[in-house]
Structure formats: C-alpha cells, structure tokens
Amino acid sequence: MSAQRKRMTTEFGSVWDATDPAGMHERIGNLWLAWLAWVVVLEDAEVYLGEREVHREHKGEVLMPMLLCVRAMLLGYAIECALKALWVRKGNKLIRDGKYRGVAGANDHNLPQLAQAVGFIPTTTEADVLRRLSQFSQFAGRYPVGKTADDMKPDGLTKADVGFFSKRDFRTAESILNKVVSATSGKKRRAFPRRPRRRL
C-alpha cells in the first residue's frame, strides 16, 4: 500500500496562481480583508511573545528583555497592516500596474506618516507611541544597530532608551490597533479569546 502524499498549504491558502500570478498579487494586495487577516497573525505572534517574557526590575531600573523588542516590532507591523487595510478600504490601491506602490505620502514603516496619510488622527500620546514604535519596525526589533548612529539617539523627550517600550506603551499600541481595525471594519473590535495551541 502506497502512502498518500499530503498537500501542504497555510491557513491563508494558496497565494500563487500559475495562470495569472500578477492578477492574484493585485487581488490579494488590494483586498482589505487580507490585510486584516495578517493583522491577526502578527498580533497573535506578539501576544505569544508577551506571554513568554515581561519587563523586570534590576537595581532600581526597569529592564526590557530583548525578546520584547521583537514583540514591539510585530505590533508595529500589525498596526502598519491595519493602516494599509484602512487605506484600501477607503478605495485606494496598494498594487497598481503589477507593482507594489504603498500608501501615497508615507514610507512603509513610518507609522505617523501612514496614520496621517490614511486619515487616522492619533492623540498626542498615541502619536508619540507610533513614532517610537516605528523604530522597532525599522531597526530595533530586527538588528542590533540602526543604519546610522543618529537613528539610535534617544529622542530627548524621555529618559528611555531608543530600544525601550514600556508596558504602558504596549497597551497604548494595542489600543491604537483596535481603533484602526474598528475604523476599517466598521465594527467595534472585541478581544478574541485565546485558544489552546494545537500540535501537529
């Protein structure tokens, strides 16, 4: 008896169409629901990291474990995807003429620029969190250094290191994410219950 070969795919499904790859790319890239689906994936990953590691106190200082830099990066990516979903939901296109064009007037990982371009108006506190969260997407969650020494300079508004993101910052960022997702879907976002992870 021969073993049957199992088809391997992701939960998201196949994203390759051999008969029309450019068309598939454009359809998915300009589908706001696809961007919101990716928000959930990124958010799930950042929550998982937050359950594994927490801020600690050591000799009178609050220390942020490096794993939380990756958590902040993933949360920044989730907000970026949510802002792009809102952009697409408003009738704009991210993919045109077979190329990724992005959001007009904004760099991809610059969350304050993206928020302004898509019409999301953050509070003063939220704007500060978006600005600092952008640094995790650009370098602090991926590399030990930025492209230049100036990228790593603290902003002067707080005593916090450029790679530090507090518990309060995480809560504010999660609140921003909920607001953007609600604005995109038109429905108040509720917390999704965490389900036990299944093993294959």
Secondary structure, 3 states (H helix, E strand, C coil): CCCCCCCCCCCCCCCCCCCCHHHHHHHHHCCHHHHHHHHHHHHHHHHHHHHHCCCEEECCEEECCCHHHHHHHHHHHHHHHHHHHHHHHCCCCCEECCEECCCCCCCCCCHHHHHHHHCCCCCHHHHHHHHHHHHHHHHHCCCCCCCCHHHHCCCCCCCCCCCCCCHHHHHHHHHHHHHHHHHHHCCCCCCCCCCCCCCC
